[in-house]
């Protein structure tokens, strides 16, 4: 193996199992997960785009969140399915760099969107008279653009710095996709490793600031909700806030632990479990969490599906 990362042609990803039967089981499992995520997020995108009742700031941010969820699933799962089906573990150097860039891009954007959605809930419940002013269409567009731009910049800095490091510890990654902490383990540049580690710490501090803002916002939200005299009003407020809080908790806890945990407690099984929790589980569960607790979204989905099936029935009758 050459000491230069530029001469490295490919990486070897972690295989889920050695037995062929288990590899095929992983393929079908990932196929089911990806189809569920694609269908659920696709339905949310269609519902928000077609139903004018969902043309709200929260609907707009939910649409953007579904796009990032689709991006996360399409970045990691198809390659894992391909490797399980064809009994291979290889990924090209360019493909690895692209996968690492896209994954960090979509996860970084999703975290920014979740922070903005928290701000949306805070204004809606704690400052309802100022909601139209603070979250107008132009302000929402600017915040969404800032979220995507932040994710792009964050990913560009991480990926460019990581893949500029010389790699001399082989080409075997202890993960089923190209994850930056796994690539850093192959580096033989101490200064480059410290530079990337410093970048991760800076980003972690920014994320922690966002987390503090989220916690503060939810403290204010719950205090305001508990003062609502109507039990129905409290239920509606909690039903829109609790799903968002659940999604944030899953993303922050698993991603932070995956990137900041000490090497001394790292193990292939732990790394695999964490990576699935922050890269596969949230994109799959997000649409179900939001749709199950959001009555307007459930009504829009029901209306859309009813209209589709009634239209299909009329089409069959006319052809008969």
Order of alpha helices (4+ residues) and beta strands (2+ residues): beta-alpha-alpha-beta-alpha-alpha-alpha-alpha-alpha-alpha-alpha-alpha-alpha
